């Protein structure tokens, strides 16, 4: 068990920016990126989820649309080393390495390209 984190792309336009799980079936999405036990990234996503009106209590299996602006904010948080320190029983720990940061920045680049192509990009996790 542990924190598994996913970014997906889909042509479906959800009716809201959070908690739209029931609106997309597996045939309508494609995995864009995967992280294993990057709790600080998860904490950043949880803060964004709440900012967008999410009310899920434990931010587990809650969906979150990522806009181009969100991705720019994420990249700035990575570059400025401002991801929130986040912990949880199944979370493991973020490494804070250059490789980990570059992985997130590569995701940001890929996600921007998919949004430009007309896809919706969103975050989901399971722990």
Secondary structure, DSSP 8 states (H G I E B T S, - for coil): ---EEEEEEES---SSSB--GGG--GGGEEEEEEEES-HHHHHHHHHHHHHTT---SS-SS--EEE-HHHHHHHHHHHHTT-------TTT------HHHHHHHHHHHHHHHHHHHTT-EEEEEEE-
